[in-house]
Amino acid sequence: MRVSIDPGADAATIQFSDQPPAVGGTRELAEGVLLDTDADGQPVALEILWLSSRMATPYRVDVDVNTEPPVTLPTDHPFTQAIFGKDEDRGAA
């Protein structure tokens, strides 16, 4: 993933993929928030316009990266059951 900020354009781009966006593959999610997708409809970039009017510090980027391995909870864990239901609720034997 790459984050680019262009103060001259007052815009930021978050690039998720090296794939080029498809022709006509840009959708406006909100005013000035554009999602570019590839030919398969997968997101490749998100562009945010008018940064200086959206944020107090528009050209500062803080990045947090979670380096912990993913945690898999057992199916009988209370959190798993609260989110996905108990085995018998899901039709499991």
C-alpha positions, 0 to 999 in steps of 0.5 A, spaced: 500 500 500 502 506 498 499 513 500 501 519 496 499 526 498 499 532 493 499 539 497 498 542 490 492 538 488 490 538 495 489 531 495 491 524 498 491 517 494 491 511 497 494 505 492 492 498 494 494 495 488 499 496 482 493 494 477 491 500 473 484 502 474 479 500 469 476 505 464 470 508 467 472 504 474 471 510 478 466 511 483 464 517 487 463 515 494 462 521 497 463 528 494 470 529 493 472 521 495 473 517 489 474 509 489 478 506 483 477 499 481 480 494 476 477 490 471 474 485 476 471 491 480 476 490 486 479 497 489 485 499 486 486 506 489 482 511 493 483 519 492 480 524 497 480 531 494 480 538 498 484 535 504 485 542 507 478 543 508 477 536 511 482 535 516 486 540 521 493 537 519 492 535 512 499 533 510 501 529 516 500 522 516 500 517 522 501 510 520 499 504 525 501 497 522 499 491 526 504 486 526 501 481 531 499 474 528 492 473 527 488 470 532 483 464 531 478 463 537 475 456 538 468 455 536 466 454 543 469 461 545 464 466 548 466 472 543 465 467 537 458 464 539 456 472 540 458 473 533 457 467 529 452 463 534 453 457 537 454 451 533 447 448 534 444 455 532 448 454 525 446 447 524 452 444 526 452 437 529 
